[in-house]
Amino acid sequence: MKQGMEMKINRLPMRTWNWLHMNESSLSDMNTEIYGKTVVSCSPQFTLPGQGVSCIRGMSAGTLESGLREIPTGMGPDMDELVRESETPIDIFRIKKGAHPEEALRLSYQYKQGENFLHAAYIYAEEGSSITVIMENLSDREASGSAGIQTKLYAEKNAEIRLIQVQLLGDGFASMNDVGGICEEGASIELLQLPLGAKTTYAGAHVNLAGDKSRMKADIGYLGKKTQKLDMNYVAEHHGKQTESLMEVKGVLRDRASKLFRGTIDFHRGCSGAEGTENEEVLLLGDEVVNRTIPLILCGEENVQGNHGATAGRLEEEKLFYFCSRGLSREEACDMMARSGIDALCAKIPDETVVKRVQTYLEGGSPDEKLE
C-alpha cells in the first residue's frame, strides 16, 4: 500500500476564473492498493459475448502498445500515474475486424466492506467492428471503502463502441471512474453512465475525435442525495473534419448534495465542419444543495458549430400541485420527478437484470439482493 500520493484530477483543458477554485480537484493520501494482492474476492467477473472478442488479463502499463497507453482520460494524467505506480493489472478486450457480437461484453466489479481497489479495463475495436460493454460497480448498501476504475477505448476506422457504466456502491464508498477514448475515421464512442451510489464520486471522460466524421455521444444521469458529492469532467476534442459530439446530462440534487460538472467542447484547427453540443439539466430539490457547472467551448477553427447550455431549477408549484391533487404526497411527487430521468436512461440499457438492480437501489435496497 502506498500513501501520501497527491493527485490533481478533472482539470479543465483551459483554466477559467481561478478565484472560483473549479479548474481542477485535488486528492491526497490515496490508497493505491490493487485488487488481487490481498483480497482475491474482488477480481472482476466478466462474460465474453462469444466469437470475435478476446481477452488478455493482467497486462502491465509498461508493456502496453503506445496507442492504448497514451489515450488521454477525463480525470487526467495523474490517474495514469496512479495505475502505473500501483502496478494495477490491465484487462484488454479486443474485438476482431468486422465482428458484431449480438450479446454485450459484461464486466462486474463487486466490493465488500472495507475494500479499497483500483481496476483497469481497455477495449480495442478493430476496423468495422462494434461492441456493447456493460460495466457494473456494486456493493452492499451500507458498505464503505474505495473503488476506482480506468477504462480506455480505441475505435478503429468505422468501429463502434458503446460503454454502459452503472455505479451502485454503498453509502460510505468513494468512487473514481476514469474514461478515455480515441475515434479514427467514421468511428464512434457512446457512453451511458449512471453514477447513483457512493458518498463521493469523481468521474471524467475524454474522447479524441481524431478521424474525419467520427462521433461521440455521452448520456449521464445522476441523483445526488444526503451529503453525496459528485465531481465530473467531460471533454470532446475535435480534430477530424465533420466530427460530431453530444453530451446530455440530467441530474437531481436533494438534501445537502453537491455537484460540480465541467463540460468542454474543444475545436482544434483543421476540424472544419465539426459540430458539438452540450446540455445539462439539474432539478434542485433542497435549499442546501450546491450546484456548480462550467460549460466551456474552445475554438481554434472558424467553420464549426458549438452549442452549450445549462439549466437549473426547482420543481414548479403548478406541477407539484397537479401531482398532489391526484393523491401523491409532496415527497412522492419529488421522488417521481427525480426518477424520471434515470428511468429514461434505463430504457436504453439492453440488460433487464442491470435495470432491475438500478430500480432496487433507487427503492432503498442493495443491488446485490437476489432478484426475482
MOSULJO-V940662 format. One record per pair of residues at least 24 apart in sequence whose ideal C-beta (glycine too) atoms are under 8 Angstrom apart, sorted by the first residue. I is the first residue (numbers start at 0). J is the second residue. Records with the same first field share a line. If there is no record, write none. Layout:
I->J  J
This chain:
0->30  31  32
1->29  30  31  84  85
2->28  29  30
3->27  28
4->28  29  31  81  84
5->29
6->77  78  80  81
7->75  77
8->74  75  77  78  175  201  203  232
9->73  74  75  201  203  230  231  232  261
10->75  232
11->232  261  263  293  295
12->234  236  263  265  295  297
13->263  295  297
15->293  295
21->259  261  291  293
23->75
24->201  230  259
26->201
29->81
30->115  145
31->81  84  85  117
32->85  115  116  117
33->85  86  87  88  116  117
34->87  116  117  118
35->88
38->111  114  116
40->111
41->108  109  110  111  114  116
43->90  106  107  108  118  120
44->106  107  109
45->90  104  105  106  107
46->102  104  105
47->92  104
48->100  101  102  103  104  130
49->100  102
50->98  100
51->94  95  98  99  100  128
52->92  93  94  95  98  100  104  130
53->92  93  95
54->90  91  92  93
55->90  91  93
56->88  90
57->88  89  90
58->88  89  90  91
59->86  88  89
60->87  89  119
63->89  91  121
66->153  181
67->91  121  123  151  153
70->151  152  153  179  180  181  207
71->179  205  207  236
72->149  151  177  178  179  203  204  205
73->177  178  179  202  203  204  205  231  232  233  234
74->149  175  177  201  202  203  232
75->203  232
78->149  175  177  203
79->149
81->117  147
82->117  119  149
85->117
87->117  118  119  149
88->119
89->119  120  121
90->118  119  120  121
91->120  121  123
92->120  121  122  123  130  132
93->123  125
94->122  123  124  125  128  129  130  158
95->125  128
96->125  126  127  128  155
97->125  126  127  128
98->125  128  129  130
99->128  129
100->130
103->130  131  132  133  163  349  350
104->130  131  132  133
105->132  133  134  135  350
106->132  133  134  135
107->134  135  137
108->134  135  136  137  146  148
109->137  138  367
110->136  137  138  142  144  146  168  169  172
111->138  139  142  144
112->138  139  141  142  143  144  169
113->142  143  144
114->144  145  146
115->144  145  146
116->144  145  146  147
117->147  148  149  175
118->146  147  148  149
119->148  149  150  151
120->148  149  150  151
121->150  151  152  153
122->150  151  152  153  160  162
123->153  155
124->152  153  154  155  158  159  160  186
125->155  158
126->155  156  157  158
127->155  156  157  158
128->155  158  159
129->158  159  160  161
130->159  160  161
131->161  163  349
132->160  161  162  163
133->163  165  348  349  350  353
134->162  163  164  165
135->164  165  166  167  353  356  366
136->164  165  166  167  168  174  176  196
137->167  168  356  366  367
138->167  168  169  172  196  365  366  367
139->169  365  367
140->169  170  360  363  364  365  366
141->169  170  171  365
142->168  169  171  172
143->169  170  171  172  198
144->169  171  172  173
145->172  173  174  175
146->172  173  174  175  197
147->174  175  176  177
148->175  176  177
149->177  178  179
150->176  177  178  179
151->178  179  180
152->178  179  180  181  188  206
153->180  181
154->180  181  182  183  186  187  188  213
155->183  186
156->183  184  185  186  210
157->184  185  186
158->183  186  187
159->186  187  188  189
160->186  187  188  189
161->188  189  191
162->188  189  190  191
163->191  192  348  353
164->190  191  192  193  194
165->192  193  195  348  353  356  357
166->192  193  194  195  196  197  200
167->195  196  356  357  360  366
168->196  197
169->196  197
170->196  197  198  225
171->198
172->196  197  198  199
173->197  198  199  200  201
174->199  200  201  202
175->200  201  202
176->200  201  202  203
177->202  203
178->202  203  204  205
179->204  205  206
180->204  205  206  207  215
181->206  207  209
182->206  207  208  209  210  213  214  215  239  242
183->209  210  213
184->210  211  212  213  239
185->210  211  212  213
186->210  213  214
187->213  214  215  216
188->214  215  216
189->215  216  217  218
190->215  216  217  218  219
191->217  218  219  344  347  348
192->217  218  219  220
193->219  220  221  341  344  345  357
194->219  221  229
195->221  222  341  357  360  361
196->360
197->227
198->226  227  228
199->227  228  230
200->227  228  229  230  231
201->230  231
202->229  230  231  232
203->231  232  233  234
204->232  233  234
205->233  234  236
206->234  235  236  244
207->236  238
208->235  236  237  238  239  242  243  244  270  273
209->238  239
210->239  242
211->239  240  241  242
212->239  240  241  242
213->239  242  243
214->242  243  244
215->242  243  244  245
216->244  245  246  247
217->245  246  247  248
218->247  344  347
219->246  247  248  249  250
220->248  249  250  340  341  343  344
221->248  250  251  258
222->250  251  337  338  341  361
223->250  251  252  253  256  257  258  288
224->253  254  256
225->254  255  256
226->254  255  256
227->256  257
228->256  257  258
229->256  257  258  259  260
230->258  259
231->258  259  260  261
232->261  263
233->260  261  262  263  277
234->263  265
235->263  264  265  275  277
236->265  267
237->264  265  266  267  270  273  275  300  303
238->267  269  270
239->270  273
240->269  270  271  272  273
241->271  272  273
242->270  273  274
243->273  274  275
244->274  275  276  277
245->275  276  277
246->276  277  278  279
247->278
248->277  278  279  280
249->279  280  281  340  343  344
250->279  280  281  282  340
251->281  282  284  336  337  340
252->281  282  283  284  285  288  289  290
253->283  284  285  288  333  337
254->285  287  288
255->285  287  288
256->285  288  289
257->288  289  290  291
258->289  290  291
259->291  292  293
260->291  292  293  309
261->292  293  295
262->292  293  294  295  307
263->295  296  297
264->295  296  297  305  307
265->297
266->296  297  298  299  300  303  305
267->299  300
268->299  300
269->300
270->300  303
271->300  302  303
272->302  303
273->300  303  304
274->303  304  305
275->303  304  305  306
276->305  306  307
277->306  307  308
278->306  307  308  309
279->308  309  310
280->309  310  311  340
281->309  310  311  312
282->311  312  313  314  336  337  340
283->311  312  313
284->313  314  333  336  337
